[in-house]
Amino acid sequence: MLSKHFGGNFTLDPNKFQEWLKDDLEDFAPIGKKVYEFDRICDKHRHYEVYKIRLNDKKFPTQMNRCLQAMLYFYIESASFIEKDSSWNYFVLYEVVKKFKSNPTSYRMIGYSTTYENIEAKNSTNRISQFLILPPYQKQGFGKSLVEGIYKYYIKSKNCHDISVEKPTKAFQML
């Protein structure tokens, strides 16, 4: 069943999984355009970045889209997949983790949102659709920061007329 969403490249061997994970962590760099960043000082200084990815971007692998979409099924009861279309975007929030080994910087995904841009009208309307902050990062203000990044991005657009949220939950309304 999982291969339907994640593709055929998976393993049940824990050692092989660890090896693949290590390779992915060393090679990974965010796709898309950095549109927002912020810092927090908790136990130590931490830096976060939001990247916008157009769903039909050739640099955005189908496998990554499948994995992000499939993640929703684990956390959102009525989740549904979105079709690959030039109107859909991802806004992905990462913590930038400084390391001093082979790759000086790695990225830890905190969460993401999808948005739909209706750009056919003279004044575009933008809709926040799917929104997920992973459980270890919930109730820490990351949802608010991601929404802030999305709003700041669209407000800069001269023809942005409206930003709305599709079926907001009570928790989302509290942001």
N, C-alpha and C positions, 0 to 999 in steps of 0.2 A: 504494500500500500504506500509506504513512504517513497519508494522509487518513482511513483507517479508524480510526486511533487518535487522531489530532490534530484531526480535523474538517476542513472544507473551507477554512478561513481560513489559507492559507499562500501564500508567494511564492517564486519562484526568483530574483527581482531583488534583488541585494545592497543597493542603495540603499534600496529600499522596506523591506527587512528591518531595516536600521539605523534607519530612521524609526520603524517599529513598536516596535522594542526601546527606543528613547529614550522614546517615549510611555508604554510599559508601566513602565519604570523610574521615571518621574516620578510616575505615578499609583498605583503599587502600595503597598498596606498589607496586612500579614498578616491573614488571616481566622481567626476562632476566638478562643479564650481563652488569654492568656499564662499558662502554668503553671509556668515555671521560667526562671531567668536566671542568668548567671554572667559573670565577667570574667576576662580573661587579660592578662598583660603580657608581650609578646615584644619585638619591635622597637618597639612602641608599645602603648598601652592599647587593648584591644578588648573589646567588649560583645556577648554572645550571648543569644538568647531562644528558648524553645521554646513553640510554640503548639499547642494541641489543637483539632482540627477534627472534628466528628461528620460522618461521610460523608453522612448524610441532611440536613444543615443546609442550609436554603434559600439561605443566603448563599454556600455553597460551590458554585461553578459546575461544571457537568458537564465543561466544557472543561479546567479545572484538574485535575480528577480523572483525565481521560483522559491528560493530559500526564504527570502524576506516575506513573501506572500504566505508561504506555508506556516511560518512562525505565528501568524495571526490565529490559526486554528487552535494553537495551544493556549491562547490567552483570551480570545474574543469569541464569544458564543455564536454570534450571527455573522461571522466573517465570510467574505466572498472574494474571489480572485478578481483582479482588474485586467482588462484586455490591454495588450500592448498598443498604445495609441499616442500620438504626438501631444495630446492635451494633458496626459498624466505625468506627474513628477513625483519624485521622492525627495524628502528633506531628511537627511540622516544626521543624527547627533552622535559625535564621537568624543571620548576623552582622549587627549593626546598624552601618551605615556612616554616619557624620556627614558631611554635605555642606553647603556654604554657598551653593547656588544656589537655584533655584526650590523645591526640596523639601529641607528641612534634614536629613531622614533618609531613607535608603534601606536596603533589606534584601537581603542576599545569601544565597541558600539554600545550606546546607552539606550537608543530608541530611534524611532522614525515616524514620519507621517507621509501620507500620500495626499496630493492636491490635484484638483482638476481645474485647468484653466480654460474658460470659454472665451477664446480670443476672436471668435467670428464677429461678435458685436463690436461696435465702435468703442464702447467702454467695456473693458474686460471684466468678467466676474470670475472670482476664484473661490473654490470650495475645498475646505479641508475635509478629507473623507476618512481615511483610516489613520488611527493614531495609537502608537504603542510605545510605552516606556517599559523596558524590561524590569521584572520584579525586584532585583537587587537595588534598582535605582529609583523606585517609586517612593513618593512622599518625601522627596528631597528637593523639590523645586525644578527638576529637569523638564517636566512637562511644560511648565510655565516658560522656561527658557527656550524650549523648542518652538512654542507658539509665538513667542516674542521674535525669534529669528525669522519665522515665516512671515509674520506681519510686517516686520521691518523690510524684508525683501520686496514684498508686494507694494508697500506704501511708496517705495522709491520709483516704482513704475508709473510713468506719467498717465497712462490710460487705465490704471486699476480703478474700477468703480465700486467694487463690492468684494468683501471677504466674508464668507459664511462657513458654517460647520454643518456637515450632513449628520443628522440624527445625534446630536451631542448627548452624552450620558451625564448623569448628575455630577460625577467626579470631574468630567471635562468642564462642565459649567462652573465648577468651583475654582478652576485655574484663573 
